[in-house]
Amino acid sequence: MGKQCGGNANEDLLRDLRLAVWRYKQPEGEFMILAQIRQTLDHAGIAYDGCRLYRVQADNGECKMRVHPLTADGQWSPLTKGQQWVLGAWKSAATCYRAPSRHGECAWLAQQMRCNVKAILETTFAQGVLAVYRKEAIACSDADIGLFKGLGEVLSGLYCRQEDLAQLHAKEAQLRQAQKLRAMGQLTTEFAGAINQHLEVIIGETSLLIEENLAPAVGNGLQAVYDASLQARSTSERLLACARQQKPQKEWVNFTRLLQETAPLMRRTLLTDQIEIVEDLAPNLPYIKAHAGQLQQVVLHLIQNSREAIKQVHDAGRITLRLSTRQGWIVLEVGDNGLGIPEGIRADIFAPFFTTKASSQHSGLGLSVCAGIAREHHGRLFVADCAQGACVALELPITPHAALVNN
């Protein structure tokens, strides 16, 4: 324990701490400041046999508490016992010197400190409680109480600073993402025009060949090429519209028919990979107000993702397209018996540029774009629970009085 300091010396200690808080920029800086608070207690000559810093995080009516011993090698740990006494002190919003008085508090402190606590000096701040404990009820000066109150203000500033820095880093990350998307928009505008020129040649030539008297297998293949080319042109036009910030026009769409027309575009590729595609479409589904080309893009991407997931673990597999209604929503579930989606990345797979695949082959934008299309249609794209493999669901709202479709 250090020598007792007067009020001016205590102000000097608090000033140093406030400067450390404003210089705080990195997470590891928190532990340096906590260690400096412990040193301040020693330099000020405050007698104590143990000290604790409690963080109280109230979220939606639920309080989570952590505790730190303010030692150089100390770590934050969950507070599993004694929460009611800490919460009582926090709600009091006071700085005081007192004896343990709350029911059961003495026994809890004896277990925590491994000694009988006779006196507590504590201060509360917006995010928690700082307390020191004594075996003896030694008199506490006004300077001690003043210093302790100042330490509480320093801690409140520290955690407000943490929150400000977290928000700043989040905004910087959003800005970087926006810059990437803007650059991709410029590239899209440049490339989409060139791609459309090649697609016009493919569409024109295949349309002429389809009119010829060809064998069924050849004719079906050409028809698939023609349909896929039309879809590619539609996708390219939508990318241009997106880059120019033009909103696509929506119309009444028969989602059942759209699925039945989209699945064959992938069926030949899936057949080569020995992957079966199974349709489970509920009857009498309503029309939905949507952009058919965008929905087709989502369906094709989800099927392609399932195909790649299956190929990682199986030589053959199955993809299921399940279409149904649920409490005012029309729901498409695309499931497979492939690798599955690890729990740890489920919250990240719809983020722009996130990918678990080779960066040279994938941009990480596919699911992000699909999720954006779902939001544009006032719906959502999410990972659904399933017994095996993975299942991604697309929910779209059903407009009241929409006409029914007889499958």
KETOR-868508 format. One record per residue (C-alpha): z, y, x; residue in three letters. Coordinates in pm, whole numbers, plus 32768, in hexadecimal, padded with zeros to 4 digits. Example, Ala and Ser with C-alpha at 12.3 -4.5 7.8 and 13.67 -1.06 7.14 Angstrom:
BEGIN
830C7E3E84CEALA;82CA7F968557SER;
end
This chain:
BEGIN
800080008000MET;7FA68159807EGLY;80628299808DLYS;8098835A7F46GLN;7F9084677F22CYS;7FA385A97E5DGLY;7EBB86297D4CGLY;7DC686D17E3DASN;7DA285947F0DALA;7D6284CD7DD2ASN;7C5085C17D6AGLU;7BAB858A7EBDASP;7BB084107E84LEU;7B1E84377D28LEU;7A0F85227DA7ARG;799F841C7EA5ASP;798C83197D8FLEU;78C083FD7CACARG;77CA843C7DC9LEU;77AC82C27DFFALA;775A82957C8CVAL;7645839B7C93TRP;75B382F87DCAARG;75BA81A77D1BTYR;745B81157CFDLYS;746E7F9D7D37GLN;753B7E8D7C81PRO;75F97E327DBEGLU;767A7F987DC7GLY;77667F487CA8GLU;78397E607D80PHE;784C7F647E94MET;78D480627D9DILE;79CE7F677D0ELEU;7A4B7F1E7E6EALA;7A6580967EAAGLN;7B3C80B67D70ILE;7C287FB07DFDARG;7C3880737F43GLN;7C8081B17E80THR;7DAD810B7DDCLEU;7E3180AC7F34ASP;7DF082037FCFHIS;7E9C82B07EACALA;7FD181D97EE7GLY;7FE281477D8AILE;80C780177D93ALA;80347EE37CEBTYR;80427D697D03ASP;7EF57D267C5DGLY;7DD57DDF7BBACYS;7CBD7D897ACAARG;7B877E317A46LEU;7B1D7DBE78E9TYR;79C17DFF785BARG;79A57E0476E0VAL;78487DE5764DGLN;783E7E0C74D4ALA;76F67D9B7437ASP;76BD7D6D72C1ASN;78317D53727EGLY;78667C4E7391GLU;792D7CA574CACYS;78E07BFC7616LYS;79D47C347733MET;79C17C0078AAARG;7AC67C3579B8VAL;7AB47C9A7B28HIS;7BDE7C8D7C1CPRO;7B657DBD7CE3LEU;7B6C7CF77E25THR;7A5B7D0F7F2DALA;79EA7BAA7EE8ASP;7A357BB77D72GLY;79387B5B7C68GLN;79177B9F7AF6TRP;79897A7C7A1ESER;79A37A4D78A4PRO;7AF57AA1780ELEU;7B497970773BTHR;7CBC79B576FDLYS;7D787AF476B6GLY;7C577BA0760AGLN;7D367C2274F2GLN;7E197CE075E6TRP;7CF67D7976A2VAL;7C4D7DD5755BLEU;7D8E7E7674E1GLY;7DA77F49761BALA;7C367FA97608TRP;7C508019749FLYS;7D7F80F074F2SER;7C9981CF75C8ALA;7DBE8245769BALA;7E42825D77FETHR;7FAD81F0780ECYS;80C6814D78D2TYR;817580457803ARG;822D7EFA77FCALA;817F7DC4776APRO;81D27DE875FASER;80CC7D377530ARG;81257BE074A8HIS;80D37AD275AAGLY;805A7BCE76ADGLU;81707B7C77A9CYS;81197A0A77ACALA;7FA77A5177D2TRP;7FE17B4578F3LEU;80CB7A4F79A1ALA;7FB3794E7996GLN;7EB27A4D7A0FGLN;7F817AEC7B25MET;805579BA7B7CARG;81897A977B61CYS;82597B437A57ASN;81C37C997A0EVAL;82BD7DAA79B9LYS;81D87EDA79B0ALA;806A7F2E796FILE;7FA7806779CCLEU;7E5E8064790DGLU;7D47814978A7THR;7C2E811177B3THR;7AC8818777CDPHE;7992816276F4ALA;793B8009777BGLN;7A8C7F6A77C5GLY;7BEC7F7A7856VAL;7C737FA779BBLEU;7DD67F2879EFALA;7ECF7EF27B0BVAL;80007E157AE4TYR;815B7E257B85ARG;82727D287BABLYS;83707E477B99GLU;83827F6B7AAAALA;835B80727BBAILE;834081D97B42ALA;81DC825B7B21CYS;818E83C97B74SER;80AC84B77AB6ASP;7FC584B67BE5ALA;7FA0833C7BC8ASP;7F4A83567A57ILE;7E5884727A9EGLY;7DAB83AA7BAELEU;7D91827C7ACDPHE;7CF7834B79B8LYS;7BFB83CF7AB4GLY;7BA6826C7B20LEU;7B5B821779B6GLY;7A6B833D79A4GLU;79C482C67AE7VAL;799681687A56LEU;790781F47914SER;781082BF79E2GLY;77B5818B7AAFLEU;775580BB7983TYR;76A381DC78D7CYS;75E182027A1CARG;7590808E7A12GLN;750680AE78B1GLU;743581E0790FASP;73A1812D7A3DLEU;73547FF7796DALA;729980CE786EGLN;71E381857986LEU;7174803D7A27HIS;71007FBB78D3ALA;703080F67897LYS;6F9B80DF79F5GLU;6F3C7F7479B0ALA;6E9C7FDC7865GLN;6DDB80ED7918LEU;6D597FF77A1BARG;6CEC7F0B7906GLN;6C3F8028784FALA;6B868087798EGLN;6B137F1F79BCLYS;6A9C7F0C7853LEU;69E580597874ARG;69317FDC79AAALA;68D47E9B78F5MET;68527F6977D3GLY;6767802178BDGLN;66EF7ED87954LEU;66C07E4877F7THR;65E17F687791THR;65097F3778C6GLU;64E77DBD78ACPHE;64D07D8B7734ALA;637F7E3C771EGLY;62EC7D637831ALA;63797C257795ILE;62E47C7F7642ASN;61897C9876DDGLN;619E7B2E7756HIS;622F7ABC760ALEU;610C7B57754AGLU;601D7A7E7617VAL;60E9794275D0ILE;61067994745CILE;5F9479E1743CGLY;5F1B78A974F4GLU;600B77B87444THR;5FB2784672EDSER;5E4377FA7332LEU;5E8E769A73B1LEU;5F6676497280ILE;5E34767F71A3GLU;5D7C7568725BGLU;5D7E740071DDASN;5E82737772D1LEU;5F53723B72DFALA;60A072667225PRO;6173724F7360ALA;60A2735C740FVAL;6099743572D6GLY;6210742372ABASN;6245747D7416GLY;615D75AA73FBLEU;620C761972BFGLN;635A760A7376ALA;62C976DB7493VAL;623E77D67399TYR;638977F372DCASP;644E78167420ALA;636079257499SER;639279E87357LEU;650879C67385GLN;64EF7A3974F0ALA;64247B6A7486ARG;65257BBA7379SER;663D7B9B7479THR;65867C7E756CSER;65517D827459GLU;66C27D747400ARG;67207DA9756CLEU;66407EDC7572LEU;66DC7F5B742FALA;68377F2274C2CYS;67DE7FDE7601ALA;675C80FD7527ARG;689980E4744FGLN;67D280937316GLN;688B7FD0720BLYS;67D07E9A718BPRO;67747E8E701BGLN;682E7D866F55LYS;67A77CC26E2DGLU;68107BA36D4CTRP;68057A676E1FVAL;680E78FA6DB7ASN;68ED787F6ED4PHE;68B177146E77THR;673977396E9AARG;676378016FD9LEU;682876E17075LEU;672775E27000GLN;661276B170A1GLU;66D576FB71E2THR;674F759E723DALA;65ED750E726CPRO;65AA7614737ALEU;66A7755C7455MET;667373FE73D2ARG;6565739A74CAARG;6635741575F3THR;67677362756DLEU;669E72257536LEU;6639722876A6THR;67AD72427702ASP;6806712B760CGLN;68DA721D7540ILE;68E271EA73C9GLU;6902731972E5ILE;69B172D87198VAL;69AB73CA7071GLU;6AC973CF6F77ASP;6A6874E36E85LEU;6B30751E6D48ALA;6A5B75476C0CPRO;6A3676826B3AASN;6A8F77806C44LEU;6A6878F66BFDPRO;697079DE6CA3TYR;6A067AC96DA8ILE;69A27C2A6E0ALYS;69357C076F74ALA;68297C27707CHIS;67837AD27084ALA;67057AF071EAGLY;685D7B457271GLN;68FF7A2171BBLEU;67F2793B7241GLN;683E79BC73A0GLN;69B079647372VAL;695E780772F1VAL;686D77BC740FLEU;696578367514HIS;6A8277647487LEU;69A37630747FILE;6935767275E7GLN;6AA076997655ASN;6AFB754E75B1SER;69D174A67659ARG;6A43751D77B1GLU;6BAB74B3776EALA;6B3A7354770DILE;6A57732E783ELYS;6B8073727925GLN;6C36723778B6VAL;6B45715377F5HIS;69E570CB780EASP;69CE70E07692ALA;6A9171917584GLY;6AA27232742FARG;6A9E739773ACILE;6B1473D67249THR;6AB075037178LEU;6BA475247057ARG;6B6A76336F51LEU;6C6776756E3DSER;6D2777846D83THR;6E9477DC6DB1ARG;6F5778E56CF0GLN;6E4379E66CD0GLY;6D96798D6E18TRP;6C6978BB6E6FILE;6CC177F26FA5VAL;6BDD775170A7LEU;6C8776617198GLU;6BC575E772C8VAL;6C7E74BF735FGLY;6C3173CD7478ASP;6CCA72AB7537ASN;6CA273557687GLY;6D8E73DD778CLEU;6E5B74B876A2GLY;6EEA761576DEILE;702E762777AAPRO;714B76D576F7GLU;717677CE7812GLY;701C786E77EEILE;6FF2786C7673ARG;705779D9765CALA;6F587A3A776DASP;6E1779857714ILE;6D9E7A997629PHE;6DD77BAC772EALA;6C9F7C4977CDPRO;6C347BAC7919PHE;6D347A927900PHE;6C9B7941795BTHR;6D0B77F679EATHR;6BA677A27A50LYS;6AE477F37B8CALA;6AB2796A7B99SER;694979407C07SER;68F9788D7AC2GLN;69CB794879C1HIS;6A247AB67988SER;6B5F7A7178BEGLY;6ADB7B45779FLEU;6A6D7A3776A8GLY;6BB07A0175E8LEU;6C097B707609SER;6AC37BD1755FVAL;6AFB7AC87453CYS;6C5A7B4A7412ALA;6BC87CA973F6GLY;6ACB7C2F72F6ILE;6BE67B92722DALA;6CA67CDB7230ARG;6B6D7D9B71C8GLU;6B667CB87097HIS;6CDA7CF77053HIS;6D2A7B9370BBGLY;6DB77AEA71EEARG;6D6779DF72F2LEU;6E87790B736FPHE;6EEA77BD7408VAL;6F5A76CC72F8ALA;704475A77328ASP;6FA3744F7340CYS;700B72F073A4ALA;6EFF72C474AFGLN;6E1873A57576GLY;6DF4750A74FFALA;6DB375BC73B7CYS;6D4B77287395VAL;6D5177BE7237ALA;6C9478E471A5LEU;6D2E79847070GLU;6C627A756F9BLEU;6CD97B256E60PRO;6C497AC46D0FILE;6BD57BF36C4ATHR;6C547BF26AE0PRO;6B4C7B8B69E1HIS;6A6A7AF96AF0ALA;696C7A036A64ALA;69AB78916AA1LEU;68BF77B36B67VAL;687D76516AF3ASN;685175816C31ASN;
end
